[in-house]
Amino acid sequence: MTLAIGATAWQSIRSPVFGRDGIRYVAQARSIAAGDWSILAKGIDHPGHPLAIAVAHLLRNAGDSPESWQRSARWASLAAAFWLWPSFWAFAAVSFGHRAATLSCLLAALAAPLAPKLVGDGLSESWLLALALTGFAAIAQFLKAGSLPWLVVGLTAAGGAYLVRPEGMLIPLALALTLMTSLLIRSGRRNLPYSQLRVALVVLVALPMLICGPLIILKGGIGTKMSIGRLVGTTAPASPWAIERHRPLDPDEPAWKIWGLAAKDMFQSFREVTPGPLVALAALAGVGILRGGSRRGLDHLFGAIALALSALALIRLNAVAGYCEPRHTVLPALLTLAASGRGLEMLARGFAARLTRSNRRTDVVALVVVCLILMGLTLRAWPETCRRFHEDLLGYRQAGEWLAERVAPGETTLDLTGIALFFGGLPGDDAATFQQGLENPHARWLVARPSHVEGPWPYCAAIRQRLEGRRPVASFPLGSVSARDSDTNPPPQSRRRRHRRVEPSRVDVYDLMTPPSTAEPGRGSAMAERPDLFRLVK
């Protein structure tokens, strides 16, 4: 646990920029700090994480600079990490045993580097996971021992998770399906007699309503985000060319293909958080449970149902809303990582049993095998572990700080991500009002990546039309090849990279008040050589 917490803190401190959605959470936290408590009910996000950021900022007694608020957001996430990883260990220990839980924590800290990065990134996933894993651990203990106080603890934590993100509703739903399934399982009827089951169902209905009901009433539904409406079917799916989609869709694309692509994208995002070897170890643990090699119980069924529900929800989100980032898969990823320790234990003991017949020697050989596997997985993940999180967004921060010294009163800036606007403290338009910003005659500055200018999306065509062939006046991060230099000395992109390290993406700043250029925009385009640029950063 200490190693996992340390990995989270180390990754958080090293990252130069937090996630794009962190800007929105900070804006709501600023409103709370200014005394505008109505944002708790009216904000687009659930109030838990903005409130945590506001409290962290108050305790730090820091200033109002963007860097100060970014640190407050990260301190709020790190506070959640001190709760999250013990809860993760407890859930794995209840389901798979203490030794397997310790191995799961080691695997999460050493072999799955993106998980600690996401936890310490200043986003709401930190507090969601802390509360959700507390709920999973307590409910698993209830299903294992039949103790109703654990059910109350678990559902209270699940309600708190919902106050952070709507995914918290997954826990009561998974528990309801588990209790209904228990009626068909002999072991379920033995662990939960009918009298206890009736009380559990009453608590399952009443407690979430008591905790979550007021927020649902204030927001007029489970949540106010457009993606939530699309997920539950109350809002139409995103258009084939919607800006939030990873890739354009053919309007005549058959439904089976859309869902197939959605499942593929979801699994790819999941694999970024949970590397393939760890998925294989978790699958081995699942096979052991199904074969009876481990104790089977309702706690395992509960975890499997929760994992399946979260996967199906993410696939549907990707199909109807058009996106599924790695951060969205971190909850099912940690459920999988909780089982990976048991798979590693089974693999090591099975290998040791083939080499020796003595129980004492078997334990020693198994320990050696575990150390060797952990070392190999750590070395495999080391390049990603050493890479600073969101390093590709560094150019936006530098562009914002550069513009802060040059923007005159009355001028506005256009920035799809909003990162440059945040770090520069600039007035302007982000993705929510970008179309109106393009039509604003007072908009002087435009911050964009080459993919935003040269891409196939309708908003890319609108940007090209607004630029009228203008060239960038500055490029970031500092030291990158400028647009003017790249016209005469194009970089050797066809040459193989010597290192796997991902360099920061180039961000260009355009002055919309300069005379339009007669040159063809987008010459030497990245469209042909870098198709990955079309994946818009969320």
C-alpha positions, 0 to 999 in steps of 0.5 A, a space after each residue: 500500500 505504501 508503495 502504491 501511495 508513493 507511486 501515485 504521489 511521485 507521478 502527480 508531482 512530476 506531471 507538468 499539466 493536469 487533465 483537461 477536465 481538471 480545469 472544469 473542476 477547478 472552475 467549480 471549486 473557485 465558485 465554492 471558495 467564492 461563496 457560490 454554493 449553488 454550483 453544487 446543485 447547478 454544476 455540470 459535474 457532481 459536487 464531491 470532487 470540486 468540494 474536495 478541491 475547494 477544501 484542499 485550497 482552503 487548507 493550503 491557504 494558497 493564492 489564486 494563480 492557476 498553478 496554485 489551483 492545480 496543486 490544490 486539485 492534486 492535493 485533493 487527489 493525493 488525499 484520496 489516494 491515502 484512502 484508495 489504496 488501503 481500500 483496494 487492498 481490503 477489497 482484494 483481501 476479502 475476495 482473494 486473501 491477504 497475500 494475494 491482496 499484497 501482490 495486487 498492490 505491488 502489481 498496481 504500483 509497479 506494473 500498471 503505471 497509468 493507474 497511479 497517474 490517473 489517481 493523482 491527476 487532480 480528476 474526480 476518479 481519485 475520490 470515486 475510486 476511494 469511495 467505490 473500493 470502500 463500498 466494494 470491500 464492505 459489501 464483499 465482506 457482507 456477502 461473505 459473512 452475512 453481517 448487515 453492518 458491513 452492508 450499511 458501510 458499503 452502501 454509504 460509501 457507494 452513495 458517497 461515490 455517486 456524489 463524486 461521479 454517477 458511476 457510484 450507482 453501479 455498486 447498488 445495481 451490481 448488489 441488487 443483481 447479486 442478491 437476486 442471483 443468490 436465490 438461485 445458488 445454494 451457497 447464496 441461500 446458505 450465506 444469506 437466509 431469506 430473513 436476512 435477504 429481506 432486510 438487505 433488500 430494504 436497506 439496499 433501496 432505502 439507503 441509496 435513496 436517502 444519500 443520493 435522492 436529494 442530489 438527483 432531485 436537484 439535478 432533475 436526474 442521475 446527472 446533467 452531462 450530455 453523455 449521461 443522457 446518451 448513456 441512459 437513452 434520454 438524449 439522442 446519440 452524438 452525431 457521426 461528426 460530433 467533435 467529441 467522437 474519436 473518429 468520424 462515423 459513416 451515417 449509414 454505418 450498421 449498428 453492429 459495426 458501431 458497437 464492434 468499434 466501440 467495444 474495440 476502443 473500450 478494450 484498448 483504453 482498458 489495456 492502457 490502464 491494465 497491461 496484458 500480462 495483468 489481465 492474463 493473471 486476473 483471468 487465471 484467478 477467474 479460472 481458478 474460482 470457476 474450477 473450484 480451486 479457490 473458494 467460490 462465493 457471492 463476493 466473487 459473483 458481486 465483483 464479476 457482475 460489477 466488472 461486467 456492468 461497467 464494461 457494458 456501460 463503457 461500450 455503450 458510452 463509446 457507441 452513443 457518445 463517441 469516446 472512452 478514454 483510459 481514465 473512464 476504464 480505471 474502475 473496472 481496471 482496478 477490479 481486474 488488478 485486485 484479482 491479478 494478485 491471486 493469479 500471480 500467487 496461483 501461477 507461482 505456486 503451480 510452478 513451484 509445485 512442479 519443481 519440488 515436493 517439500 512444502 517448505 521448498 515450495 514456499 521458497 521457490 514460489 517466492 522466488 518466482 513471484 520476485 522474478 515475475 514482478 521484476 520482469 513486469 516492472 522492467 516492462 512498464 519502466 519506460 511508461 513509468 518514467 514518462 511524465 503524465 500529460 507531457 504532450 499537453 505542455 505546449 498548451 501551458 507554455 502558450 497560455 503563459 506566453 499569451 498572458 504577456 501579450 493579450 490586450 484588454 478586449 481581446 479574446 483567445 480561442 482554445 479548444 482544450 481550454 488549457 492555454 486559457 486556464 494557465 494564461 488566465 485569458 478570456 476566450 472560448 473553449 470547446 463549449 463556445 468555440 463556434 461562437 468564438 470563431 464568429 467573434 470579430 474581437 477574437 485575436 488569438 487562436 491556439 491549436 495543434 496541427 491536427 485541429 487545423 488539418 483534420 477531417 472534422 467540420 470544426 477543422 474546416 471552420 478553423 481553416 476558413 477563419 485562418 485564411 492561410 495565416 501562419 503561426 506566430 509562435 510554436 510550443 513547447 519551447 525548443 520545438 520546430 517552428 512552423 516557419 522553419 518546418 516549411 524550409 527544413 521539414 523534420 525527418 518524420 520517416 526516420 525511426 525513433 531511437 527512443 520510445 519516449 513520447 515528445 510533447 505535441 506541437 501547439 501553434 499560436 495564430 494571430 487572427 489580426 494579421 493579414 491573411 496569407 496567400 500560401 495554401 494552409 496545411 502544406 507539408 500536412 501531418 494528415 498523411 504522415 501522422 493519422 494519430 493526430 486526429 485523436 482529439 485530447 479529452 
